[in-house]
Amino acid sequence: MSQTEKAEEASRYHRQFEVFRGAREVRDFQLVLCVRAWDRVGEYSVGVLEQAVAEEEAKGMFVNFSSEPVVIHSPRAALIDERSEFRTEFTFPWSLL
């Protein structure tokens, strides 16, 4: 993808970041954005999300947050369940602090 296409894709996150900013007005939290995708797709997705965060930071989106947003990648894992059917694991433990 070209830089222009990547920038357009990153701009799609703006509305979601607005929701996080609204939630921040109620309670402080550290924003940790987790990409759940296969390795190669995940690496690309992390880059797009990091670019989106950088653009929003430049606009002052996260100025009232006590810490900068963090982007992590937690690769999906393929599992075989008891019935020997292929499925994907979607569990990711998290909690609000």
Phi and psi in radians as a Rosetta constraint file:
Dihedral C 1 N 2 CA 2 C 2 CIRCULARHARMONIC -1.333 0.35
Dihedral N 2 CA 2 C 2 N 3 CIRCULARHARMONIC 2.894 0.35
Dihedral C 2 N 3 CA 3 C 3 CIRCULARHARMONIC -1.068 0.35
Dihedral N 3 CA 3 C 3 N 4 CIRCULARHARMONIC -0.647 0.35
Dihedral C 3 N 4 CA 4 C 4 CIRCULARHARMONIC -1.105 0.35
Dihedral N 4 CA 4 C 4 N 5 CIRCULARHARMONIC -0.787 0.35
Dihedral C 4 N 5 CA 5 C 5 CIRCULARHARMONIC -1.124 0.35
Dihedral N 5 CA 5 C 5 N 6 CIRCULARHARMONIC -0.684 0.35
Dihedral C 5 N 6 CA 6 C 6 CIRCULARHARMONIC -1.128 0.35
Dihedral N 6 CA 6 C 6 N 7 CIRCULARHARMONIC -0.710 0.35
Dihedral C 6 N 7 CA 7 C 7 CIRCULARHARMONIC -1.127 0.35
Dihedral N 7 CA 7 C 7 N 8 CIRCULARHARMONIC -0.687 0.35
Dihedral C 7 N 8 CA 8 C 8 CIRCULARHARMONIC -1.134 0.35
Dihedral N 8 CA 8 C 8 N 9 CIRCULARHARMONIC -0.714 0.35
Dihedral C 8 N 9 CA 9 C 9 CIRCULARHARMONIC -1.145 0.35
Dihedral N 9 CA 9 C 9 N 10 CIRCULARHARMONIC -0.729 0.35
Dihedral C 9 N 10 CA 10 C 10 CIRCULARHARMONIC -1.121 0.35
Dihedral N 10 CA 10 C 10 N 11 CIRCULARHARMONIC -0.582 0.35
Dihedral C 10 N 11 CA 11 C 11 CIRCULARHARMONIC -1.184 0.35
Dihedral N 11 CA 11 C 11 N 12 CIRCULARHARMONIC -0.313 0.35
Dihedral C 11 N 12 CA 12 C 12 CIRCULARHARMONIC -1.163 0.35
Dihedral N 12 CA 12 C 12 N 13 CIRCULARHARMONIC -0.308 0.35
Dihedral C 12 N 13 CA 13 C 13 CIRCULARHARMONIC -1.385 0.35
Dihedral N 13 CA 13 C 13 N 14 CIRCULARHARMONIC -0.199 0.35
Dihedral C 13 N 14 CA 14 C 14 CIRCULARHARMONIC -0.923 0.35
Dihedral N 14 CA 14 C 14 N 15 CIRCULARHARMONIC -0.821 0.35
Dihedral C 14 N 15 CA 15 C 15 CIRCULARHARMONIC -1.096 0.35
Dihedral N 15 CA 15 C 15 N 16 CIRCULARHARMONIC -0.687 0.35
Dihedral C 15 N 16 CA 16 C 16 CIRCULARHARMONIC -1.135 0.35
Dihedral N 16 CA 16 C 16 N 17 CIRCULARHARMONIC -0.688 0.35
Dihedral C 16 N 17 CA 17 C 17 CIRCULARHARMONIC -1.139 0.35
Dihedral N 17 CA 17 C 17 N 18 CIRCULARHARMONIC -0.568 0.35
Dihedral C 17 N 18 CA 18 C 18 CIRCULARHARMONIC -1.065 0.35
Dihedral N 18 CA 18 C 18 N 19 CIRCULARHARMONIC -0.677 0.35
Dihedral C 18 N 19 CA 19 C 19 CIRCULARHARMONIC -1.110 0.35
Dihedral N 19 CA 19 C 19 N 20 CIRCULARHARMONIC -0.774 0.35
Dihedral C 19 N 20 CA 20 C 20 CIRCULARHARMONIC -1.103 0.35
Dihedral N 20 CA 20 C 20 N 21 CIRCULARHARMONIC -0.667 0.35
Dihedral C 20 N 21 CA 21 C 21 CIRCULARHARMONIC -1.143 0.35
Dihedral N 21 CA 21 C 21 N 22 CIRCULARHARMONIC -0.698 0.35
Dihedral C 21 N 22 CA 22 C 22 CIRCULARHARMONIC -1.100 0.35
Dihedral N 22 CA 22 C 22 N 23 CIRCULARHARMONIC -0.709 0.35
Dihedral C 22 N 23 CA 23 C 23 CIRCULARHARMONIC -1.134 0.35
Dihedral N 23 CA 23 C 23 N 24 CIRCULARHARMONIC -0.606 0.35
Dihedral C 23 N 24 CA 24 C 24 CIRCULARHARMONIC -1.114 0.35
Dihedral N 24 CA 24 C 24 N 25 CIRCULARHARMONIC -0.527 0.35
Dihedral C 24 N 25 CA 25 C 25 CIRCULARHARMONIC -1.142 0.35
Dihedral N 25 CA 25 C 25 N 26 CIRCULARHARMONIC -0.430 0.35
Dihedral C 25 N 26 CA 26 C 26 CIRCULARHARMONIC -1.544 0.35
Dihedral N 26 CA 26 C 26 N 27 CIRCULARHARMONIC -0.716 0.35
Dihedral C 26 N 27 CA 27 C 27 CIRCULARHARMONIC -2.698 0.35
Dihedral N 27 CA 27 C 27 N 28 CIRCULARHARMONIC 2.432 0.35
Dihedral C 27 N 28 CA 28 C 28 CIRCULARHARMONIC -1.310 0.35
Dihedral N 28 CA 28 C 28 N 29 CIRCULARHARMONIC 2.501 0.35
Dihedral C 28 N 29 CA 29 C 29 CIRCULARHARMONIC -2.787 0.35
Dihedral N 29 CA 29 C 29 N 30 CIRCULARHARMONIC 2.817 0.35
Dihedral C 29 N 30 CA 30 C 30 CIRCULARHARMONIC -1.632 0.35
Dihedral N 30 CA 30 C 30 N 31 CIRCULARHARMONIC 2.219 0.35
Dihedral C 30 N 31 CA 31 C 31 CIRCULARHARMONIC -1.491 0.35
Dihedral N 31 CA 31 C 31 N 32 CIRCULARHARMONIC 1.984 0.35
Dihedral C 31 N 32 CA 32 C 32 CIRCULARHARMONIC -2.060 0.35
Dihedral N 32 CA 32 C 32 N 33 CIRCULARHARMONIC 1.996 0.35
Dihedral C 32 N 33 CA 33 C 33 CIRCULARHARMONIC -1.742 0.35
Dihedral N 33 CA 33 C 33 N 34 CIRCULARHARMONIC 2.098 0.35
Dihedral C 33 N 34 CA 34 C 34 CIRCULARHARMONIC -1.912 0.35
Dihedral N 34 CA 34 C 34 N 35 CIRCULARHARMONIC 2.152 0.35
Dihedral C 34 N 35 CA 35 C 35 CIRCULARHARMONIC -1.556 0.35
Dihedral N 35 CA 35 C 35 N 36 CIRCULARHARMONIC 2.098 0.35
Dihedral C 35 N 36 CA 36 C 36 CIRCULARHARMONIC -1.917 0.35
Dihedral N 36 CA 36 C 36 N 37 CIRCULARHARMONIC 1.626 0.35
Dihedral C 36 N 37 CA 37 C 37 CIRCULARHARMONIC -2.671 0.35
Dihedral N 37 CA 37 C 37 N 38 CIRCULARHARMONIC 2.881 0.35
Dihedral C 37 N 38 CA 38 C 38 CIRCULARHARMONIC -1.081 0.35
Dihedral N 38 CA 38 C 38 N 39 CIRCULARHARMONIC 2.762 0.35
Dihedral C 38 N 39 CA 39 C 39 CIRCULARHARMONIC -0.801 0.35
Dihedral N 39 CA 39 C 39 N 40 CIRCULARHARMONIC -1.083 0.35
Dihedral C 39 N 40 CA 40 C 40 CIRCULARHARMONIC -1.128 0.35
Dihedral N 40 CA 40 C 40 N 41 CIRCULARHARMONIC -0.750 0.35
Dihedral C 40 N 41 CA 41 C 41 CIRCULARHARMONIC -1.140 0.35
Dihedral N 41 CA 41 C 41 N 42 CIRCULARHARMONIC -0.676 0.35
Dihedral C 41 N 42 CA 42 C 42 CIRCULARHARMONIC -1.090 0.35
Dihedral N 42 CA 42 C 42 N 43 CIRCULARHARMONIC -0.742 0.35
Dihedral C 42 N 43 CA 43 C 43 CIRCULARHARMONIC -1.067 0.35
Dihedral N 43 CA 43 C 43 N 44 CIRCULARHARMONIC -0.767 0.35
Dihedral C 43 N 44 CA 44 C 44 CIRCULARHARMONIC -1.112 0.35
Dihedral N 44 CA 44 C 44 N 45 CIRCULARHARMONIC -0.809 0.35
Dihedral C 44 N 45 CA 45 C 45 CIRCULARHARMONIC -1.099 0.35
Dihedral N 45 CA 45 C 45 N 46 CIRCULARHARMONIC -0.667 0.35
Dihedral C 45 N 46 CA 46 C 46 CIRCULARHARMONIC -1.065 0.35
Dihedral N 46 CA 46 C 46 N 47 CIRCULARHARMONIC -0.772 0.35
Dihedral C 46 N 47 CA 47 C 47 CIRCULARHARMONIC -1.055 0.35
Dihedral N 47 CA 47 C 47 N 48 CIRCULARHARMONIC -0.766 0.35
Dihedral C 47 N 48 CA 48 C 48 CIRCULARHARMONIC -1.116 0.35
Dihedral N 48 CA 48 C 48 N 49 CIRCULARHARMONIC -0.773 0.35
Dihedral C 48 N 49 CA 49 C 49 CIRCULARHARMONIC -1.170 0.35
Dihedral N 49 CA 49 C 49 N 50 CIRCULARHARMONIC -0.695 0.35
Dihedral C 49 N 50 CA 50 C 50 CIRCULARHARMONIC -1.094 0.35
Dihedral N 50 CA 50 C 50 N 51 CIRCULARHARMONIC -0.671 0.35
Dihedral C 50 N 51 CA 51 C 51 CIRCULARHARMONIC -1.138 0.35
Dihedral N 51 CA 51 C 51 N 52 CIRCULARHARMONIC -0.729 0.35
Dihedral C 51 N 52 CA 52 C 52 CIRCULARHARMONIC -1.091 0.35
Dihedral N 52 CA 52 C 52 N 53 CIRCULARHARMONIC -0.747 0.35
Dihedral C 52 N 53 CA 53 C 53 CIRCULARHARMONIC -1.104 0.35
Dihedral N 53 CA 53 C 53 N 54 CIRCULARHARMONIC -0.766 0.35
Dihedral C 53 N 54 CA 54 C 54 CIRCULARHARMONIC -1.067 0.35
Dihedral N 54 CA 54 C 54 N 55 CIRCULARHARMONIC -0.730 0.35
Dihedral C 54 N 55 CA 55 C 55 CIRCULARHARMONIC -1.130 0.35
Dihedral N 55 CA 55 C 55 N 56 CIRCULARHARMONIC -0.721 0.35
Dihedral C 55 N 56 CA 56 C 56 CIRCULARHARMONIC -1.222 0.35
Dihedral N 56 CA 56 C 56 N 57 CIRCULARHARMONIC -0.628 0.35
Dihedral C 56 N 57 CA 57 C 57 CIRCULARHARMONIC -1.088 0.35
Dihedral N 57 CA 57 C 57 N 58 CIRCULARHARMONIC -0.709 0.35
Dihedral C 57 N 58 CA 58 C 58 CIRCULARHARMONIC -1.087 0.35
Dihedral N 58 CA 58 C 58 N 59 CIRCULARHARMONIC -0.493 0.35
Dihedral C 58 N 59 CA 59 C 59 CIRCULARHARMONIC -1.513 0.35
Dihedral N 59 CA 59 C 59 N 60 CIRCULARHARMONIC -0.042 0.35
Dihedral C 59 N 60 CA 60 C 60 CIRCULARHARMONIC 1.495 0.35
Dihedral N 60 CA 60 C 60 N 61 CIRCULARHARMONIC 0.284 0.35
Dihedral C 60 N 61 CA 61 C 61 CIRCULARHARMONIC -1.035 0.35
Dihedral N 61 CA 61 C 61 N 62 CIRCULARHARMONIC -0.654 0.35
Dihedral C 61 N 62 CA 62 C 62 CIRCULARHARMONIC -1.888 0.35
Dihedral N 62 CA 62 C 62 N 63 CIRCULARHARMONIC 0.372 0.35
Dihedral C 62 N 63 CA 63 C 63 CIRCULARHARMONIC -1.082 0.35
Dihedral N 63 CA 63 C 63 N 64 CIRCULARHARMONIC -0.554 0.35
Dihedral C 63 N 64 CA 64 C 64 CIRCULARHARMONIC -1.593 0.35
Dihedral N 64 CA 64 C 64 N 65 CIRCULARHARMONIC 0.025 0.35
Dihedral C 64 N 65 CA 65 C 65 CIRCULARHARMONIC -1.383 0.35
Dihedral N 65 CA 65 C 65 N 66 CIRCULARHARMONIC 2.536 0.35
Dihedral C 65 N 66 CA 66 C 66 CIRCULARHARMONIC -1.324 0.35
Dihedral N 66 CA 66 C 66 N 67 CIRCULARHARMONIC -0.309 0.35
Dihedral C 66 N 67 CA 67 C 67 CIRCULARHARMONIC -2.524 0.35
Dihedral N 67 CA 67 C 67 N 68 CIRCULARHARMONIC 2.784 0.35
Dihedral C 67 N 68 CA 68 C 68 CIRCULARHARMONIC -1.284 0.35
Dihedral N 68 CA 68 C 68 N 69 CIRCULARHARMONIC 2.622 0.35
Dihedral C 68 N 69 CA 69 C 69 CIRCULARHARMONIC -1.111 0.35
Dihedral N 69 CA 69 C 69 N 70 CIRCULARHARMONIC 2.599 0.35
Dihedral C 69 N 70 CA 70 C 70 CIRCULARHARMONIC -2.104 0.35
Dihedral N 70 CA 70 C 70 N 71 CIRCULARHARMONIC 2.400 0.35
Dihedral C 70 N 71 CA 71 C 71 CIRCULARHARMONIC -1.970 0.35
Dihedral N 71 CA 71 C 71 N 72 CIRCULARHARMONIC 2.206 0.35
Dihedral C 71 N 72 CA 72 C 72 CIRCULARHARMONIC -2.197 0.35
Dihedral N 72 CA 72 C 72 N 73 CIRCULARHARMONIC 2.846 0.35
Dihedral C 72 N 73 CA 73 C 73 CIRCULARHARMONIC -2.150 0.35
Dihedral N 73 CA 73 C 73 N 74 CIRCULARHARMONIC 2.150 0.35
Dihedral C 73 N 74 CA 74 C 74 CIRCULARHARMONIC -2.101 0.35
Dihedral N 74 CA 74 C 74 N 75 CIRCULARHARMONIC 1.669 0.35
Dihedral C 74 N 75 CA 75 C 75 CIRCULARHARMONIC -1.009 0.35
Dihedral N 75 CA 75 C 75 N 76 CIRCULARHARMONIC 2.492 0.35
Dihedral C 75 N 76 CA 76 C 76 CIRCULARHARMONIC -1.219 0.35
Dihedral N 76 CA 76 C 76 N 77 CIRCULARHARMONIC 2.603 0.35
Dihedral C 76 N 77 CA 77 C 77 CIRCULARHARMONIC -2.114 0.35
Dihedral N 77 CA 77 C 77 N 78 CIRCULARHARMONIC 2.357 0.35
Dihedral C 77 N 78 CA 78 C 78 CIRCULARHARMONIC -1.511 0.35
Dihedral N 78 CA 78 C 78 N 79 CIRCULARHARMONIC 2.324 0.35
Dihedral C 78 N 79 CA 79 C 79 CIRCULARHARMONIC -2.197 0.35
Dihedral N 79 CA 79 C 79 N 80 CIRCULARHARMONIC 2.763 0.35
Dihedral C 79 N 80 CA 80 C 80 CIRCULARHARMONIC -1.970 0.35
Dihedral N 80 CA 80 C 80 N 81 CIRCULARHARMONIC 2.119 0.35
Dihedral C 80 N 81 CA 81 C 81 CIRCULARHARMONIC -1.510 0.35
Dihedral N 81 CA 81 C 81 N 82 CIRCULARHARMONIC -3.069 0.35
Dihedral C 81 N 82 CA 82 C 82 CIRCULARHARMONIC -1.051 0.35
Dihedral N 82 CA 82 C 82 N 83 CIRCULARHARMONIC -0.494 0.35
Dihedral C 82 N 83 CA 83 C 83 CIRCULARHARMONIC -1.596 0.35
Dihedral N 83 CA 83 C 83 N 84 CIRCULARHARMONIC 0.187 0.35
Dihedral C 83 N 84 CA 84 C 84 CIRCULARHARMONIC 1.043 0.35
Dihedral N 84 CA 84 C 84 N 85 CIRCULARHARMONIC 0.554 0.35
Dihedral C 84 N 85 CA 85 C 85 CIRCULARHARMONIC -1.734 0.35
Dihedral N 85 CA 85 C 85 N 86 CIRCULARHARMONIC 2.455 0.35
Dihedral C 85 N 86 CA 86 C 86 CIRCULARHARMONIC -1.271 0.35
Dihedral N 86 CA 86 C 86 N 87 CIRCULARHARMONIC 2.324 0.35
Dihedral C 86 N 87 CA 87 C 87 CIRCULARHARMONIC -2.596 0.35
Dihedral N 87 CA 87 C 87 N 88 CIRCULARHARMONIC 2.969 0.35
Dihedral C 87 N 88 CA 88 C 88 CIRCULARHARMONIC -1.997 0.35
Dihedral N 88 CA 88 C 88 N 89 CIRCULARHARMONIC 2.514 0.35
Dihedral C 88 N 89 CA 89 C 89 CIRCULARHARMONIC -1.520 0.35
Dihedral N 89 CA 89 C 89 N 90 CIRCULARHARMONIC 2.213 0.35
Dihedral C 89 N 90 CA 90 C 90 CIRCULARHARMONIC -2.014 0.35
Dihedral N 90 CA 90 C 90 N 91 CIRCULARHARMONIC 0.100 0.35
Dihedral C 90 N 91 CA 91 C 91 CIRCULARHARMONIC -1.336 0.35
Dihedral N 91 CA 91 C 91 N 92 CIRCULARHARMONIC 2.419 0.35
Dihedral C 91 N 92 CA 92 C 92 CIRCULARHARMONIC -2.563 0.35
Dihedral N 92 CA 92 C 92 N 93 CIRCULARHARMONIC 1.940 0.35
Dihedral C 92 N 93 CA 93 C 93 CIRCULARHARMONIC -1.218 0.35
Dihedral N 93 CA 93 C 93 N 94 CIRCULARHARMONIC 2.381 0.35
Dihedral C 93 N 94 CA 94 C 94 CIRCULARHARMONIC -2.684 0.35
Dihedral N 94 CA 94 C 94 N 95 CIRCULARHARMONIC 2.841 0.35
Dihedral C 94 N 95 CA 95 C 95 CIRCULARHARMONIC -2.678 0.35
Dihedral N 95 CA 95 C 95 N 96 CIRCULARHARMONIC 2.712 0.35
Dihedral C 95 N 96 CA 96 C 96 CIRCULARHARMONIC -1.522 0.35
Dihedral N 96 CA 96 C 96 N 97 CIRCULARHARMONIC 2.373 0.35
